[in-house]
């Protein structure tokens, strides 16, 4: 989570060039009043209307919302919808309007009717684009590409991106050493060959390959089929709605990243959110797998919103922080689930380490001990004295922090994989249950005085004495604080 936070912090330095089908998204909010007497359809009582940038425009809007800067190349006519798009872009300080405007063109428009927070109908207005738009779009891209970190091609099959233009754009970006992300459409993906990554959804992947995509294995096979058929393609990222994302990189095993369970209000624009977060992550020099993880988190936030959503960097940071806290809490377990986790780790071939203590006020000496212990094993279990045990060992006024606070601090450390509390004065019983491969204590102990040492050695385990950090102890810290 810390790595993902670092990547998302780099969004504000990113510049993304987006080329594709720009459209106006119009939302009509209503309530269902009754069933029509004229036909078996609901009668909508319209309350209000709203508009937003759609298609490639929504990708640009998401990039801007996430903190990046974007140049948007698309097309619009000099009609009411086109004028409305121009007004919306004028309000977006982080989006540079590079749209091709043609007098005889018809702006693409989608009208969604929403009742009780659910989309009940959609109506579209669209028409073919005049031929001159292709040369004008490519000229704008040539002028802009050198000043951007990533190229996004957002294809909604509305006619703005014929195959020749798509191939010219990919070649242009590759000539400048820029990654290319394509959100594809249609049954023929050959036009996208040469891209860094394409992002079809499950259905689009099935149509393009003629293969089943109903399971993880089927998605993996279909994605591999695309990589085989398109030798210049770097990776396929299949968006699977509630199933999450599946990333197939050339020469690597497919990675399935599940989505987080949450209440879904509207999936409109979630794919645009994936593309936006992916583009910004690559612009921030992220590897592709971490970029996909961030994109998955962003999409999960987007589907909780009504309408084509624009997720913010602050929302991603908040979600990452929640997940980080959850991962900390998952490290703090009682003995029975700890033994289940240990059995799994051992089945995977991991070496188990163990150390213990009160860890009342964690200081550099503790950090050094835990870091040294973790360096000699694959998974480190920390036995933590409960409050009553600490009082018996240390006297009145201890512990300074209660057992849960101490456990949370320990679990927050990267070196610690599991925290298990024990109420006895010694960890002997816990050690016998855990059966660590290596038992670690500080060098101030003598081997013959280490609880559990003989038991660990009896089955071939190791006992390690960690180097100490001088003049560091909890008692010393408490004494200074009292002074």
VMD Tcl script that draws the C-alpha trace (Angstrom):
set ca {
  {0.00 0.00 0.00}
  {2.89 2.37 0.74}
  {4.27 1.73 -2.75}
  {0.89 2.50 -4.32}
  {0.63 5.70 -2.29}
  {4.04 6.77 -3.61}
  {2.93 6.10 -7.20}
  {-0.33 8.03 -6.78}
  {1.60 10.97 -5.31}
  {3.42 11.19 -8.66}
  {0.19 11.76 -10.58}
  {0.49 15.52 -10.21}
  {3.63 15.56 -12.36}
  {2.12 13.52 -15.21}
  {1.03 14.73 -18.63}
  {-1.19 12.44 -20.71}
  {-2.27 12.81 -24.34}
  {-5.76 11.40 -24.95}
  {-7.05 10.84 -28.49}
  {-10.46 9.36 -29.17}
  {-14.23 9.57 -29.41}
  {-15.38 12.55 -27.38}
  {-19.07 12.73 -26.55}
  {-21.55 14.53 -24.37}
  {-23.05 12.51 -21.54}
  {-26.48 13.80 -20.60}
  {-28.16 12.48 -17.45}
  {-31.89 12.77 -16.89}
  {-32.83 12.09 -13.27}
  {-36.40 11.00 -12.65}
  {-38.64 8.82 -10.55}
  {-40.96 6.07 -11.73}
  {-44.50 7.27 -11.16}
  {-46.51 4.41 -12.74}
  {-46.69 1.97 -15.65}
  {-47.82 3.55 -18.91}
  {-51.35 2.65 -20.11}
  {-50.03 2.86 -23.69}
  {-47.35 0.14 -23.36}
  {-45.85 -2.01 -20.58}
  {-43.13 0.55 -19.79}
  {-42.55 2.78 -16.75}
  {-43.55 6.43 -16.85}
  {-40.64 8.64 -15.70}
  {-41.39 11.88 -13.91}
  {-38.35 14.01 -14.79}
  {-36.77 15.99 -11.99}
  {-33.46 17.43 -13.19}
  {-30.81 17.08 -15.88}
  {-27.02 17.18 -15.83}
  {-24.25 16.92 -18.42}
  {-20.63 15.84 -18.37}
  {-17.77 14.94 -20.71}
  {-18.16 11.39 -21.99}
  {-16.08 8.83 -23.88}
  {-12.50 10.04 -24.32}
  {-13.64 13.21 -22.57}
  {-14.41 11.21 -19.45}
  {-10.95 9.63 -19.57}
  {-9.48 13.14 -19.70}
  {-11.76 14.30 -16.88}
  {-10.65 11.38 -14.70}
  {-6.98 12.12 -15.39}
  {-7.53 15.72 -14.36}
  {-9.51 14.71 -11.28}
  {-6.70 12.36 -10.23}
  {-4.25 15.26 -10.37}
  {-2.64 14.90 -13.80}
  {-2.63 17.22 -16.78}
  {-4.08 16.14 -20.11}
  {-4.41 17.26 -23.71}
  {-7.61 16.01 -25.33}
  {-7.82 15.42 -29.09}
  {-11.23 14.45 -30.44}
  {-13.96 15.84 -32.62}
  {-17.13 17.87 -32.18}
  {-19.56 19.66 -34.38}
  {-20.85 23.22 -34.16}
  {-24.16 21.96 -32.80}
  {-25.76 22.30 -29.37}
  {-23.99 19.23 -27.93}
  {-20.67 20.38 -29.37}
  {-21.02 23.84 -27.89}
  {-21.87 22.24 -24.57}
  {-18.68 20.13 -24.70}
  {-16.66 23.28 -25.37}
  {-18.19 24.94 -22.31}
  {-17.43 21.92 -20.12}
  {-13.81 21.80 -21.27}
  {-13.41 25.51 -20.57}
  {-14.16 24.78 -16.90}
  {-11.42 22.14 -16.67}
  {-8.15 23.93 -15.95}
  {-6.09 20.73 -16.19}
  {-7.47 19.75 -19.64}
  {-6.11 21.39 -22.78}
  {-8.82 21.51 -25.44}
  {-7.32 20.32 -28.74}
  {-10.61 19.16 -30.29}
  {-11.11 19.25 -34.03}
  {-14.24 21.34 -34.70}
  {-16.12 20.79 -37.98}
  {-19.17 22.74 -39.02}
  {-20.86 19.82 -40.80}
  {-20.14 17.20 -38.09}
  {-22.66 15.87 -35.57}
  {-21.44 15.62 -31.98}
  {-21.92 12.21 -30.37}
  {-24.33 12.30 -27.42}
  {-25.53 9.70 -24.91}
  {-28.66 10.35 -22.88}
  {-29.08 8.23 -19.75}
  {-32.31 8.09 -17.77}
  {-31.80 7.34 -14.08}
  {-34.54 6.52 -11.57}
  {-34.00 5.56 -7.93}
  {-30.20 5.61 -8.42}
  {-30.42 3.03 -11.24}
  {-30.05 3.55 -14.98}
  {-33.29 2.50 -16.65}
  {-32.70 3.54 -20.29}
  {-30.13 5.06 -22.66}
  {-30.66 6.91 -25.94}
  {-27.78 7.82 -28.33}
  {-27.28 10.46 -31.02}
  {-24.38 9.84 -33.41}
  {-23.35 10.17 -37.07}
  {-20.27 9.34 -39.21}
  {-17.31 11.75 -39.07}
  {-16.24 13.62 -42.23}
  {-12.92 12.47 -43.77}
  {-10.80 15.61 -43.03}
  {-10.96 14.91 -39.29}
  {-8.35 12.11 -39.48}
  {-5.52 14.22 -40.90}
  {-6.37 17.07 -38.51}
  {-6.30 14.75 -35.46}
  {-2.95 13.21 -36.47}
  {-1.43 16.66 -37.00}
  {-2.56 17.72 -33.51}
  {-1.07 14.56 -32.02}
  {2.27 15.12 -33.78}
  {2.45 18.60 -32.30}
  {1.62 17.42 -28.75}
  {3.28 14.00 -28.28}
  {6.77 15.20 -27.31}
  {5.42 17.11 -24.32}
  {3.45 14.18 -22.83}
  {4.41 11.05 -20.89}
  {1.77 8.60 -22.15}
  {-0.64 8.29 -25.10}
  {-4.17 7.01 -24.47}
  {-6.31 5.95 -27.45}
  {-9.94 5.84 -26.35}
  {-11.91 4.02 -29.04}
  {-15.68 4.00 -28.66}
  {-16.30 2.92 -32.27}
  {-18.03 6.21 -33.11}
  {-15.97 6.71 -36.28}
  {-13.31 9.14 -35.07}
  {-10.58 6.46 -34.99}
  {-10.36 4.50 -38.26}
  {-7.70 1.72 -38.32}
  {-5.14 3.76 -40.27}
  {-5.28 6.63 -37.76}
  {-4.91 4.23 -34.82}
  {-1.81 2.67 -36.36}
  {-0.34 6.09 -37.15}
  {-0.89 7.21 -33.54}
  {0.75 4.08 -32.10}
  {3.74 4.48 -34.43}
  {4.03 8.15 -33.47}
  {4.11 7.39 -29.74}
  {6.60 4.53 -30.13}
  {8.89 6.77 -32.16}
  {8.96 9.15 -29.18}
  {9.40 6.34 -26.63}
  {5.97 6.88 -25.03}
  {3.80 4.07 -23.63}
  {0.48 3.55 -25.44}
  {-2.73 2.48 -23.70}
  {-5.69 1.54 -25.90}
  {-9.28 1.09 -24.76}
  {-10.46 -1.00 -27.73}
  {-13.78 -1.70 -29.43}
  {-15.03 -4.07 -32.12}
  {-14.11 -7.56 -33.21}
  {-10.86 -6.75 -35.00}
  {-7.97 -5.84 -32.69}
  {-5.19 -5.94 -35.33}
  {-5.33 -2.15 -35.55}
  {-4.06 -1.98 -31.93}
  {-0.93 -4.07 -32.54}
  {2.12 -2.27 -31.17}
  {0.38 -0.80 -28.13}
  {1.90 -1.17 -24.67}
  {-1.36 -2.46 -23.23}
  {-4.98 -2.77 -24.37}
  {-7.90 -2.80 -21.91}
  {-10.87 -4.75 -23.32}
  {-13.66 -5.86 -21.01}
  {-14.63 -9.52 -20.68}
  {-17.28 -9.32 -23.42}
  {-15.01 -7.46 -25.86}
  {-12.26 -10.03 -25.28}
  {-14.69 -12.82 -26.12}
  {-15.88 -11.08 -29.30}
  {-12.33 -10.33 -30.49}
  {-11.09 -13.90 -29.93}
  {-14.25 -15.94 -30.47}
  {-13.42 -17.66 -27.17}
  {-15.20 -18.23 -23.89}
  {-14.31 -15.75 -21.10}
  {-16.55 -17.08 -18.34}
  {-13.79 -18.11 -15.92}
  {-10.32 -16.99 -14.86}
  {-8.76 -19.79 -16.90}
  {-10.84 -18.88 -19.96}
  {-9.90 -15.19 -19.64}
  {-6.24 -16.20 -19.39}
  {-6.48 -18.31 -22.53}
  {-8.25 -15.55 -24.48}
  {-5.73 -12.94 -23.40}
  {-2.87 -15.22 -24.44}
  {-4.61 -15.70 -27.79}
  {-4.52 -11.94 -28.34}
  {-0.84 -11.76 -27.43}
  {-0.09 -14.55 -29.89}
  {-2.08 -12.95 -32.71}
  {-0.67 -9.45 -32.10}
  {3.14 -9.90 -31.88}
  {3.79 -6.21 -31.21}
  {1.36 -5.96 -28.29}
  {2.95 -5.73 -24.84}
  {0.07 -6.73 -22.55}
  {-3.69 -7.33 -22.29}
  {-5.64 -6.05 -19.30}
  {-9.11 -7.61 -19.21}
  {-11.62 -5.70 -17.09}
  {-14.10 -8.16 -15.55}
  {-16.54 -5.91 -13.67}
  {-17.17 -7.36 -10.18}
  {-14.52 -10.00 -10.95}
  {-11.73 -7.40 -10.97}
  {-8.93 -7.19 -13.52}
  {-6.75 -9.79 -15.26}
  {-3.33 -8.77 -16.55}
  {-1.53 -10.85 -19.18}
  {1.97 -9.52 -19.93}
  {4.03 -11.02 -22.72}
  {6.31 -13.68 -21.31}
  {4.73 -13.67 -17.83}
  {2.04 -15.58 -15.95}
  {-1.39 -13.96 -15.95}
  {-2.27 -12.05 -12.76}
  {-5.89 -11.91 -11.55}
  {-6.57 -8.94 -9.27}
  {-9.95 -9.24 -7.51}
  {-12.19 -6.26 -6.90}
  {-13.20 -5.19 -3.42}
  {-16.79 -6.12 -2.51}
  {-18.90 -2.95 -2.33}
  {-22.34 -1.61 -3.21}
  {-22.49 -0.79 -6.92}
  {-24.69 2.10 -8.07}
  {-23.55 2.68 -11.66}
  {-20.79 1.13 -13.78}
  {-20.93 3.96 -16.37}
  {-17.42 5.19 -17.05}
  {-15.65 2.68 -14.77}
  {-13.54 1.54 -17.73}
  {-12.51 5.16 -18.34}
  {-11.41 5.37 -14.71}
  {-9.25 2.25 -15.16}
  {-7.58 3.76 -18.22}
  {-6.99 7.13 -16.51}
  {-5.38 5.62 -13.40}
  {-3.34 3.22 -15.54}
  {-2.04 6.08 -17.70}
  {-1.08 8.24 -14.72}
  {0.65 5.33 -13.00}
  {2.75 4.56 -16.07}
  {3.53 8.27 -16.41}
  {4.71 8.14 -12.77}
  {7.14 5.34 -13.83}
  {5.20 2.54 -12.15}
  {5.61 -1.04 -13.29}
  {2.52 -2.43 -15.02}
  {1.33 -4.69 -12.17}
  {1.25 -1.89 -9.59}
  {-0.36 0.40 -12.16}
  {-3.11 -2.18 -12.61}
  {-3.60 -2.47 -8.84}
  {-4.11 1.28 -8.59}
  {-6.48 1.21 -11.56}
  {-8.49 -1.53 -9.88}
  {-8.83 0.55 -6.71}
  {-9.90 3.61 -8.71}
  {-12.54 1.62 -10.61}
  {-13.88 0.23 -7.34}
  {-14.47 3.77 -6.12}
  {-16.03 4.83 -9.43}
  {-18.80 2.22 -9.39}
  {-20.11 3.53 -6.07}
  {-21.00 6.83 -7.78}
  {-23.98 7.58 -9.99}
  {-23.15 8.76 -13.51}
  {-19.84 8.84 -15.39}
  {-17.56 9.23 -12.41}
  {-14.37 11.25 -11.90}
  {-12.40 9.75 -9.02}
  {-9.99 12.00 -7.09}
  {-6.46 11.36 -5.84}
  {-7.68 12.03 -2.30}
  {-10.28 9.25 -2.64}
  {-7.61 6.81 -3.79}
  {-5.32 7.83 -0.92}
  {-8.15 7.34 1.58}
  {-8.94 3.90 0.17}
  {-5.28 2.88 0.31}
  {-5.05 4.01 3.93}
  {-8.16 1.99 4.83}
  {-6.69 -1.08 3.15}
  {-3.38 -0.54 4.89}
  {-5.15 -0.50 8.27}
  {-7.10 -3.61 7.35}
  {-3.89 -5.40 6.40}
  {-2.46 -4.43 9.79}
  {-5.50 -5.81 11.61}
  {-5.27 -9.06 9.64}
  {-1.81 -9.66 11.11}
  {-3.15 -9.68 14.70}
  {-4.65 -13.13 15.34}
  {-5.33 -15.61 18.09}
  {-3.54 -18.95 18.27}
  {-5.91 -21.10 16.19}
  {-5.99 -18.90 13.05}
  {-2.25 -18.35 13.51}
  {-1.64 -22.09 13.29}
  {-3.79 -22.26 10.13}
  {-1.73 -19.46 8.56}
  {1.50 -21.21 9.58}
  {0.36 -24.48 7.99}
  {-0.27 -22.63 4.72}
  {3.11 -20.88 4.83}
  {4.89 -24.17 5.51}
  {3.06 -25.82 2.62}
  {4.42 -23.01 0.43}
  {7.95 -23.79 1.66}
  {8.47 -20.72 3.85}
  {10.92 -20.62 6.78}
  {9.17 -19.50 10.00}
  {10.88 -17.22 12.52}
  {9.75 -16.36 16.05}
  {10.59 -13.76 18.65}
  {8.70 -12.36 21.61}
  {8.53 -9.53 24.09}
  {6.43 -6.81 25.71}
  {7.23 -4.15 23.05}
  {5.70 -1.48 25.28}
  {7.30 1.55 23.63}
  {8.82 0.44 20.33}
  {12.27 1.99 19.87}
  {15.27 1.52 17.49}
  {16.45 -1.48 19.50}
  {13.17 -3.27 18.84}
  {13.27 -2.32 15.16}
  {16.80 -3.69 14.85}
  {15.83 -6.97 16.53}
  {12.79 -7.46 14.29}
  {14.65 -6.50 11.13}
  {17.49 -8.93 11.89}
  {14.99 -11.68 12.69}
  {13.06 -11.14 9.46}
  {16.27 -11.19 7.43}
  {16.83 -14.81 8.56}
  {13.36 -16.16 7.75}
  {10.52 -15.86 5.23}
  {7.74 -15.18 7.76}
  {8.19 -13.66 11.23}
  {5.78 -14.39 14.09}
  {5.93 -12.13 17.14}
  {4.64 -13.37 20.49}
  {3.31 -10.40 22.48}
  {2.80 -10.42 26.26}
  {-0.74 -9.48 27.28}
  {-1.24 -6.59 29.72}
  {-1.57 -8.77 32.84}
  {1.61 -10.62 31.93}
  {3.49 -7.34 31.44}
  {2.33 -6.08 34.88}
  {3.59 -9.23 36.55}
  {6.95 -8.96 34.78}
  {7.51 -5.19 34.84}
  {5.55 -3.98 37.88}
  {2.91 -1.29 38.47}
  {2.53 1.38 35.82}
  {3.31 -1.03 33.00}
  {2.47 -1.44 30.26}
  {2.36 2.18 29.14}
  {0.30 1.14 26.11}
  {-2.43 -1.51 26.24}
  {-2.00 -4.79 24.38}
  {-4.04 -3.84 21.33}
  {-2.10 -0.59 20.84}
  {1.17 -2.52 21.12}
  {-0.10 -5.15 18.68}
  {-1.13 -2.53 16.11}
  {2.28 -0.87 16.26}
  {4.03 -4.21 15.71}
  {1.67 -5.27 12.92}
  {2.32 -1.98 11.13}
  {5.98 -2.93 10.66}
  {6.94 -4.52 7.35}
  {9.25 -6.97 9.14}
  {6.36 -8.51 11.10}
  {4.02 -11.01 9.44}
  {1.93 -12.16 12.42}
  {1.31 -11.00 16.00}
  {0.00 -13.54 18.54}
  {-0.69 -12.50 22.15}
  {-0.04 -14.81 25.08}
  {-1.05 -14.45 28.74}
  {1.59 -16.60 30.45}
  {4.78 -15.14 31.88}
  {6.85 -17.00 29.29}
  {6.18 -17.87 25.62}
  {7.05 -21.55 26.15}
  {3.60 -22.90 25.25}
  {3.28 -20.56 22.24}
  {6.70 -21.65 20.93}
  {5.69 -25.30 21.24}
  {2.55 -24.57 19.19}
  {4.30 -22.46 16.55}
  {7.38 -24.75 16.22}
  {9.50 -22.06 14.53}
  {12.42 -22.89 12.27}
  {14.42 -20.12 13.93}
  {14.03 -18.58 17.41}
  {15.43 -15.05 17.79}
  {16.30 -13.11 20.95}
  {18.60 -10.20 21.72}
  {22.30 -10.74 22.37}
  {21.81 -9.72 26.03}
  {20.41 -13.26 26.56}
  {22.50 -16.38 27.06}
  {21.37 -19.37 25.03}
  {20.82 -21.49 28.14}
  {18.42 -18.84 29.48}
  {16.28 -18.47 26.35}
  {12.80 -19.94 26.86}
  {12.06 -22.57 24.21}
  {15.64 -22.78 22.90}
  {16.15 -26.44 23.83}
  {12.78 -27.38 22.30}
  {13.54 -25.62 19.00}
  {16.99 -27.22 18.77}
  {15.46 -30.66 19.53}
  {13.72 -30.84 16.15}
  {16.53 -29.23 14.14}
  {15.59 -25.57 14.52}
  {18.02 -22.67 15.02}
  {18.52 -20.18 17.83}
  {19.83 -16.75 16.84}
  {21.10 -13.90 19.02}
  {20.45 -10.53 17.39}
  {22.90 -7.64 17.78}
  {21.77 -4.96 20.21}
  {21.45 -1.20 19.72}
  {23.28 0.29 22.72}
  {21.53 2.45 25.31}
  {18.03 1.69 24.03}
  {15.37 0.29 26.31}
  {11.74 0.93 27.18}
  {12.61 1.44 30.86}
  {15.13 4.12 29.88}
  {12.54 5.91 27.75}
  {9.99 5.84 30.57}
  {12.59 7.17 33.00}
  {13.40 10.08 30.69}
  {9.72 10.86 30.22}
  {9.17 10.92 33.98}
  {12.11 13.27 34.45}
}
mol new
graphics top color blue
foreach p $ca { graphics top sphere $p radius 0.5 }
foreach p [lrange $ca 0 end-1] q [lrange $ca 1 end] { graphics top cylinder $p $q radius 0.2 }
display resetview
